[in-house]
Amino acid sequence: MKLNAAEVGDLRSTDFLGHEFACECGRTHSVNLETVIIETGAIRRIPQILREAGFRNVFILADEHTYQAAGRAVAESLQGQFRVESLVYQRKNELVPDETALGEFFLRFPPDTDVIITVGTGVLNDLAKFASHKTKVPYLVVATAPSMDGFASDGAALIVDNVKVSYPSTNVKAIIGDVEVLKRAPMKMIAAGLGDMLGKFSALRDWKLGALIEDEYYCDVVTALVEKSVQRCIDGMDGLCRREDAAVQNLMEGLVLTGIAMSFAGSSRPASGSEHHLSHFWEMMFLLDGKAAVLHGTKVGIASVIMGKLGEKLAREQVDWAAAERKAAEFQRADWEARIQSVFKNSAAGILKLEQSGNRHSPNDRLKRLAAIRRSWPAIVGILQAGPSPLQIENWLKQTGAPVQPSEVGITKADLYHGILHAKEIRVRYTVLQLLEDLGLLDEYAQAITAQYF
């Protein structure tokens, strides 16, 4: 079967399993995911999945909240049929996917384990997929909330040396979404899932910018798959607010499909851009300041509105190309490194090391990008103007009761300003933030957007 942009949006997650697809982009797409079950009573099917795969020794990974939500039910469904051991993380605050959590995993992990069953969402999923990669033991995930899109992705987002880093990992063998469990999740987690989905407008915009300015690989078919998934979530907004089975199931399906899109693209490009980088920056600042974590999708939703406002403002800009070239040529690395040290503190060493791999601040490279930007400026404006307005995204978030103001979740004026300025340093990836930097406008825009909120 050949994938095309007109028809791919009508396919569901199970249609992509176990197949390779020729694509209009010239690549062959596939996903290393064997089973997706999103239905009422899905947990009851886990024993059959394990028996068919020949698994006997199970290691359940959960935290105290997810164990109550579904972990106990999973363990009980396996009693008498499998040997089951568990690690239930106990934390006063939120679980962090760092060296401590990984150390605890490996200390408790039975060496004869056949399969890891993760019960939870973001952090637990990242820990499990990285541990699965290291131990060569496959894992299944039982989702306890439709709160993020990383279930089917092949990257594990970990905090190492106080820096948010994406590591290669194992693809999940099966995704189990029991609708009875998912719809009982706290509404803030359901809203976070919607926030993560709405962030795709920003991510796809950034991907298109990267393709146009830096000649990155880009696929219209993968974009269409993500866009259709987001639209179905928007269309079911009213039902989602009422926790209706079909709407919750549809949101979970959309989150899985965007994970599949990442596998097709070979990176997180279709689902993660400047809005995720800003979210990661805030997460790092909260860790450094000892503040309680905020749900990933909640931060992504807020950041998506901010990125929309930046793009909207830039689309109206009359660019002074000579000034942009002058600023690029006058870049002082010592001053930049001093700012990185001041803002990122204990995380600065990791940020400086990451920059060396991308060399984004080289005056020569920046001048080359400026030439490409100038040639393609009308097309860039078209990209920035496409899609829903930031006000529309904000209204969708409000409909689910999600926060839209940074201050609502503890993000300070400094967090917002420095985030807009420095979030691009967290990943080597072209986004609207790098575009503003290349044009010499980033600080001016950071001040202007910050003034709208504080």
N, C-alpha and C positions, 0 to 999 in steps of 0.2 A: 504494500500500500504506500502511496506517495502522499505526504502531508502537504496541504495547502492552506493558506491563510483564511480562505472563505469557509472551509469546512471543519477546521481543527477545533473551533470553539464548541462544536456540537458533541464532541467526544467527552467521555467521563474517564475518571482515573483508571478504572479497570480495563478500559479499551487499550491502554498503553502498556499493559503488563505482558512480559514474555515475548515482545515483538521488537523488530528493528524497522524503522521507517525512513525511507528515502525522503528528502525534504527539498523544497524549492530553493533553499539556500545553498544546496550542493553537498550538504553533510548528511550522514546517516545518524538518526537519533534513536536512543534507547534509554531505558532506566533499569537499574539493577534492583528492582522491587518486585517481589513475587506475589504478595497478597495485600489487598486493601478491602477491609470490611467496615463499612459505616452504616450501621443499622441498629434498631432496637434489639437488645439481647446479644450483642456481638461478643461479649465476654464468654458466653456459654460455648462459643465455637473454638476457643483457644485450645482445650485438650485435644480436639480432633486435628488442629493444625500441628501441634507438637508430635502427636502420634504419627501422622503422615510423614513428618520429616525425620522420624526416628530419634527424637530427643527424649532423654530420660532424666537428666540432672539439670534442674532449673535454678537460676539465681535471679531473684526479684529485687529490683532497685526502685526505691520510692523515698519520699520524705513523709513526715508525719501527717501532712495534709492529704497528699495523694494516696497514701495507704488507706486512710479512712474513706476517701472518695471511691476508690476502686481496687486498691491493692489487696485488701482483705478478701474481697469477692474473687479476685484472680487466684489468690492462694487457696481459698476454699474449693474453687472449681478443679484444682489440681490434686487435692488430697486423695491419697490412696492409689494414685496412678503414676505419680512422679516423685522423685526426691526433690524437695524444695527447701532452699535456704534464702534468706532475705537480708538486705541491708536497708534499713529505714533511717535516713539521715535525720538527726535531731539538731535543730538550730534555733537560737533565740531570735535571730533576725532571718532574713531570706538566705536560702542556700546560694552560694557563689561557686561557679564552675572553675575553681582555682586548684593550686597544687595540693592544698589541704584536702579538698573533697576527693581528688583523684587518689591521693595517698590512702585515704580511708577505704576507697573502693578496692584497691589492690591488696590491702591488708586483710580484707574480709572475703576476697574472691576465692571460692573453692577451685583448686586447679583442675578438677575433673568435670567442671561445668560444661554442659552441652549447648546451653542457650541462655542468654540474658533477656529477661522481660522487664522493660522499663515501664513504670506506671507513673505518668506525669506528662509534662509538656517541655518547655524550653530548656531550662538548665539541666534537668535530669536527662533529657534526650541528648544534649550535647555531651554530657559525661559518658553516657552509655555508648554513643557511637564512636567516641574516641577510644574508650576502653575496649570496645569490640575490635577496633582496628589494631590495637596493640596486642590483644590476646588471641586474635584470629577466631574468636567465638562469636557466632551470629547473634543478632538481637532482634527482638520484637518490641514495639512500643504500643502501650495501651494508653490512649489519650484521655486525660481527665478534664480537658477544657479545649474548646476550639479557639485557642488564644494566640497561635503563631504558626508560621509557615515552614518551619524547619524540619518537620517530621520526615519528609522524603528527600531532603537535600543531603549532599555528601560532604559537607563541611561541618566541623565542630567548632563553635565559638567559645573559646576558653579565656580566662583571665590568667595570664602568666607574666610574672614580674610587673604586676599592676597594669598591664596593657591588654586590651581586648584583641585577641589574635584568632584568626581562622585557621584550623589545622585540617589536613586531609583525614578522612575517616571512612568507616565502613557504611555502605548503604543499608538501611533498615530492611530486614527480611519481610516483615509484615507490619501493617498499620491497622490497629483495631480501634475503632471509634464507636463505642456503645452510646447510642443517642440518649438513653435514659440517664447515663452518667454525664454526658456533655451538656444536656440542657439544665442540669442541676448545678452546674458550675456557677460561681459568683458572677453576677452580671458584669462586673468590671473586667472579668477575664473574657467574656463573650465580646464585650465592647473592644477589648484589646485586639482580639482576632480580627474584628472589622477594621481597626486602625492599621493593623499590619497589611491587610488587603488594600486599603485606600492608599497606603504608601507606594503601591505599585505604579500609580500615575507619575510620581516623582522618579522612581527607579527607572521606568521605561524612558522617560524624558532624558535622564542622564545617559542611559545606554545609547540612545540615538545621538546625543552630543559626542560621546566617545567615538562612535562609528564615523561621524562626519569630520571631526577634528583630528582624531588620532588613527583613523582607518582601522578601528577595532572590528572584530567579527561581530556581525549583527544578523538576526533572523526575524523576518516579518511573521513567520508562522508561529514562533515561540511567543512573540509579542501578542499576536491575536489570541493565542491560548490563554495568556495571562489576562488580557483585557476582557475576554468573555467571562472568565471566572470571577473577576471583580464585578462586572455588570450584574451577574446573577445574584451576588451578595447584596448589591444595592437594590435590586428589584425586590428582594425578600426582606427588606429592612423592617417593615411593620411586623412581620411574623417573628423576626429575630427578637424584637423588643418584647414580644409576648412569649418567648421561649417555645415557639411552636416547633414540633418535631422536624417538619420539612425544611424550615428556615435554618435551624441549627445544623441539620444534616448537610444542607447546601453550603453553609459557611465552612464546615469541616472539609467538605469535598473541594472547595475552592482553595483552601490552605494546602491540601495535598497536591492539587494540580499545579500550584505555583512552585511547589518543591520539585515536581516532575519537570517543570519548565527549566528550573535551574540545572537539573541533570542533563536535559537536552542541550542547553547552551554550554555546558562544561564549566560553568561558574555561576555565582549568585547574581550576575548582571541583571537578569529579567525581574528580579525581586528585591534588590538591595542597591541603593544609591546614596545620595547625599543625606536623605532623611534617616537612613540607618546609621550613617557615620555620625550625624549629630546625636542620635540616640545613644550610640556607643560612647561618644565623648561625655555625655551627661552621666552615663553609668560609671565611667572611670572617675569622674569628679566626685560622684556620690561615695564611691569606695574610698577615695583619698580623704574625704571629709568625714567618713564614718556615718554617713546618712543611710537610712533604709532604702532599699532598692525600689524602683518603680517598674511596673510591668513593661516588658519590651514593646508590645504593640501599642500601649498607651503613649509611650514616648515617641514612637514612630508616627502615630497619628498627629500629635502636636507638631512634630518636626516636618511632616508633610505639608501642613498649612504654611509653615514658615518658608519652606523651599518654594512653595507656590507663589508666595508673596515676593520672594527674591526674583523668581523668573518673570513674574508679571511686571515688576519694576524695570528689569533689564530689557524686556521687549520694547519698552518705550524710550530707551536710552539713545541719545545721540553720541556715539562713541568718538572720543578724541583719540584717534589712532596714534598720532605723534606722541601724545602724553603717555599712552600705554606702552609704546616702544621705549620711551625714555625711562619709565619706571622699571621695565624689565631689564634694561641694560645697567641700571644703577643698583640692582639687588646686592645687599650686603649679607653674606652668609653668617658672619659673626653675630650680627644683630638678630637675625632669625633664630639662630641657635640659642641665644640668650633668652628670647621670648619663649621658646619651647621649654627650656629649663624652668623658667618662672611659672608657666601655666601647668605643665604636666608633672612637675616635681619628681616623685619617685618613678614615674613612668617615662621620663624624658629619654633615658638611654635607649629604650625600645623604639621610641618614635624616631630618634636620630638614626638608628640603624636601619629602620624601614625606609627612610628617605633615600638612603644611599642606593637602594635597589631600584628606585624609580627615577632619581635625579631630576625631579620635577622643577627644581628651583634653578637649574642651570640657565643663565641668561640666553645662551645660544638656543637651547631647546625651547625656551619660552618665546623667543622671537620667531622661531619656526612655527610654533603653534599660532602666534598672532597673525602671521601671514595666512595660515589656513583659515583662521576665524574670519579675517577680513574678506577673503574670497567667498566664504560661505555665509556671510552675515544674514542675507534675506532668509535662507533656509533655517538658520539658527533661530531667528525671530519666529518663524513658523512653528518650530518645535516648542519654543517657550510659550507660545499662545495656545497651543492645542490642549485639549482635555478640559476637565472641569476647573472652575475657578477656585482659588483658595477659600473663598467664602462658602462655596458649595460644599467643599470637603469639610469645612468647619461645621456647617449645618448638619451634615450626615453624622458626624461624631456626636454632636449635641443630642441628636435624636435617640441615641443609645445611652445618653447620660455620661458619655466619655468626657474627660477634661479636655479643654482646648487652650487654656491659658497656661503658660509655663509655671507661673506662680502657684497654680492649683496643685501641683505635684512636688513643690519644693525647689523648682529650678529658679535660681537667682538671676538678677540682672547681669552679673558677671558671668554666670554659667551660659547665658544666652549669647552675650556678646562674644566671649572667647570661643564658644562653640561654633558660631558662624565663621569666625576667623580661622580656627585651628582644627575643626573636625576633619577637614580634608587630609590632614596628616596621618590619620589612623589607617588609611588604606591607600594603596597605589592604584588609583582608579579615577578616571576623568569624570567630573560631575559639574554641575552649575557653580559649585563653590570654586573649583579650579578655574572655570571660565571667568568668573569675576576677578579672581586673583590675576589671571593672565591679562585682563583688561585694566588692571590697576584700580579696580573699583571695590574690592572686597571690604576694606575697612570702612569706607563711606557707607556701603550698604548695611554692614553689620551695625553701625551706629543708628542708621535710619530705622531698621526693623526693630532693634532693641527699644528704641524710643516709642514705638507703637505699643509695646507691651508694658513698659515700666516708666 
